[in-house]
Amino acid sequence: MREGRPVWIKCRRRGAAPIVACANSFFRLAGNPVRALAQPDVWQRWEVDCFLSLHGDGYRAFADGVRRVAADEVPGVNLTCHLDGGTITPPMLATAAQELRRAHSQYCADFGGLWSHGDPHVGNFIYDAASGRARLIDFEVMHHPAMPAEERHADDLLVFIQDMVGRISRDLWMPSAMAFLKAYGEQRIIDLLRARLVIPRGLARVWWAVRTTYLAPRELESRIAELRAAI
């Protein structure tokens, strides 16, 4: 609690720098176009700035000491709970897409252009059934600033699709994926996503396996091909 309001606290532990450095080395080798923010003060500023840019109209975020970030709890339930519990629905996924599109329309000085998340997996959306909207949270990483905004936005879509494909039943896969993309609605970005829906080889394939929760390769190839064709 801070000033009588419930908050969540994120803490960057001492000694985390080597872990972050290893993660960033792996990201580079695997072709993942993001970096984890190693310096605590840089990470704190990014977390706070992103949260306030998206939710500052009614919620607070602030540095809490030198290694922590605090932010008001936003109402709702993590969409991962619905995905893993089998209760996720196309309308829920549509709200996540609408939130991501809204976030992508925000200007960001760090990019000198439109904002992007870098890791918008399903668990980084909080869905509030009462208001019928989702909110995007958790700003641990950022895309490389040299990437054009459209490429960063397409990568954000890919992260969400990868997370969903490995943890949803086959019968729900296509209705759910298409509900998400239709609600996002930016065809140029969706076309760029389609170009990314090719399962790579080498170390990049390892990262795809992690992202897709180690879905059986044949099933993964089938689902991704089905989505490419639909797009």
C-alpha positions in Angstrom: 0.0 0.0 0.0 1.2 3.5 -0.8 -0.9 6.5 0.5 -3.8 4.1 1.1 -3.9 2.7 -2.4 -2.9 -0.8 -3.5 0.2 -1.0 -5.6 2.4 -3.6 -7.2 6.1 -3.4 -6.6 8.8 -4.5 -9.0 12.4 -4.9 -7.7 15.6 -5.1 -9.7 17.8 -7.2 -7.5 21.5 -6.5 -6.8 23.6 -8.7 -9.0 21.0 -8.8 -11.8 23.4 -7.1 -14.3 25.2 -10.3 -15.4 21.8 -12.0 -16.0 20.5 -9.1 -18.0 23.8 -9.1 -20.0 23.4 -12.8 -20.8 19.7 -12.3 -21.8 20.7 -9.5 -24.2 23.5 -11.6 -25.7 21.0 -14.4 -26.4 18.5 -11.9 -27.8 21.1 -10.6 -30.3 22.1 -14.2 -31.4 18.5 -15.2 -31.7 17.5 -12.2 -33.7 15.1 -10.9 -31.1 15.0 -7.1 -31.7 14.7 -6.0 -28.1 17.0 -5.4 -25.1 16.5 -5.6 -21.4 17.4 -2.4 -19.6 20.4 -3.2 -17.5 20.9 0.0 -15.5 18.3 0.3 -12.7 17.7 4.0 -13.1 17.2 3.6 -16.9 14.8 0.8 -16.3 12.9 2.7 -13.6 12.4 5.7 -15.9 11.2 3.5 -18.8 8.8 1.6 -16.6 7.3 4.8 -15.1 7.2 6.7 -18.3 5.5 3.9 -20.2 2.9 3.3 -17.5 2.0 7.0 -17.1 1.8 7.5 -20.9 -0.8 4.7 -21.1 -2.6 4.9 -17.8 -1.6 8.2 -16.2 -5.2 9.6 -16.5 -6.2 7.6 -13.5 -3.3 5.6 -12.1 0.1 6.4 -10.6 3.6 5.0 -11.2 6.8 6.1 -9.5 10.3 5.0 -8.5 10.2 3.5 -5.1 13.8 3.7 -3.9 16.7 3.1 -6.1 15.9 -0.4 -7.4 12.1 -0.6 -7.3 9.1 0.7 -9.3 5.6 1.0 -7.8 2.4 1.4 -9.8 -1.3 1.4 -8.8 -3.1 -1.9 -9.4 -5.3 -1.6 -12.4 -8.7 -3.5 -12.3 -9.1 -6.8 -13.8 -7.6 -10.2 -14.3 -4.4 -11.2 -16.2 -5.4 -12.6 -19.6 -3.1 -15.5 -19.0 -5.5 -16.8 -16.4 -8.2 -16.9 -19.0 -5.9 -18.4 -21.6 -4.6 -21.2 -19.4 -8.0 -21.7 -17.8 -9.7 -22.2 -21.1 -12.1 -19.3 -20.6 -10.6 -16.9 -23.0 -13.0 -15.5 -25.7 -12.6 -13.6 -29.0 -14.1 -10.5 -27.4 -11.4 -10.5 -24.6 -8.7 -10.8 -27.3 -10.3 -8.0 -29.2 -9.9 -5.7 -26.2 -6.2 -6.6 -26.0 -5.8 -5.7 -29.7 -7.6 -2.4 -29.2 -5.3 -1.6 -26.3 -2.2 -2.5 -28.2 -3.4 -0.3 -31.2 -4.0 2.6 -28.7 -0.6 2.1 -27.2 1.0 2.1 -30.7 -0.5 5.5 -31.5 1.4 7.1 -28.6 4.4 9.3 -29.3 7.6 8.3 -27.5 10.6 10.6 -27.3 13.0 7.6 -26.8 12.0 6.3 -30.2 11.6 9.7 -31.8 8.3 8.3 -33.1 5.5 6.0 -32.2 5.8 3.8 -29.1 6.1 0.0 -29.0 6.2 -2.5 -26.1 8.7 -5.1 -27.0 7.1 -8.0 -25.0 3.3 -7.8 -25.2 2.6 -11.5 -24.5 -0.9 -12.4 -23.3 0.1 -12.2 -19.7 1.0 -8.5 -20.1 -2.7 -7.5 -20.5 -5.1 -7.0 -17.6 -8.7 -7.6 -18.7 -11.5 -5.9 -16.7 -14.9 -7.5 -17.4 -16.8 -4.7 -15.8 -15.5 -2.0 -18.2 -14.9 -4.4 -21.1 -11.3 -3.2 -21.7 -7.8 -4.4 -21.3 -4.7 -2.5 -20.1 -1.1 -3.2 -21.1 1.5 -3.5 -18.3 5.1 -4.6 -17.6 7.8 -2.6 -19.4 11.0 -4.5 -18.8 12.4 -4.4 -22.3 12.4 -2.1 -25.3 12.8 -2.4 -29.0 16.0 -1.1 -30.6 15.3 2.5 -31.3 16.7 2.3 -34.8 13.9 0.0 -35.9 11.1 1.7 -37.8 7.8 2.0 -35.9 5.9 -0.2 -38.3 8.5 -3.0 -37.9 8.3 -2.7 -34.1 4.5 -2.8 -34.1 4.6 -5.9 -36.3 7.0 -7.5 -33.9 4.6 -6.7 -31.0 1.8 -8.5 -32.9 4.1 -11.5 -33.4 4.9 -11.8 -29.7 1.2 -11.9 -28.8 0.5 -14.5 -31.5 3.4 -16.7 -30.5 2.4 -16.7 -26.9 -1.2 -17.6 -27.8 -0.5 -20.3 -30.4 1.2 -22.6 -28.0 -1.3 -22.5 -25.2 -4.7 -22.6 -26.9 -6.7 -25.5 -28.2 -6.7 -26.1 -32.0 -10.4 -25.4 -32.3 -10.0 -22.0 -30.7 -6.8 -21.0 -32.4 -8.0 -19.5 -35.6 -11.1 -17.7 -34.3 -9.0 -16.3 -31.5 -6.1 -15.2 -33.7 -8.4 -13.6 -36.3 -10.4 -11.8 -33.6 -7.2 -10.3 -32.3 -5.9 -9.2 -35.7 -9.3 -7.9 -36.9 -9.7 -5.8 -33.8 -6.1 -4.4 -34.2 -7.2 -3.4 -37.7 -4.0 -1.9 -39.1 -3.6 -3.8 -42.4 -0.1 -2.5 -43.2 1.2 -3.8 -39.8 -0.7 -7.1 -40.3 1.0 -7.5 -43.7 4.4 -7.0 -42.0 3.4 -9.6 -39.4 2.6 -12.1 -42.2 6.1 -11.8 -43.4 7.3 -12.8 -39.9 5.1 -15.9 -39.7 7.9 -18.1 -41.0 9.4 -20.5 -38.5 13.2 -20.0 -38.6 16.1 -22.3 -38.1 19.1 -22.2 -35.8 19.1 -20.3 -32.5 16.1 -18.2 -33.7 14.2 -21.5 -33.8 15.0 -22.1 -30.1 13.6 -18.7 -29.3 10.4 -19.5 -31.2 10.2 -22.7 -29.2 10.3 -20.8 -26.0 7.8 -18.2 -27.2 5.4 -20.8 -28.3 5.6 -22.9 -25.1 7.3 -25.8 -27.0 4.3 -26.7 -29.1 5.0 -29.8 -31.1 6.8 -28.6 -34.3 4.4 -30.2 -36.7 1.4 -28.7 -35.0 3.1 -25.3 -34.8 3.9 -25.3 -38.5 0.3 -26.3 -39.3 -1.2 -23.5 -37.2 1.2 -20.8 -38.4 0.6 -21.8 -42.0 -3.1 -21.6 -41.4 -2.8 -18.1 -40.1 -0.6 -17.0 -42.9 -3.1 -18.2 -45.4 -6.0 -16.5 -43.6 -4.1 -13.2 -43.5 
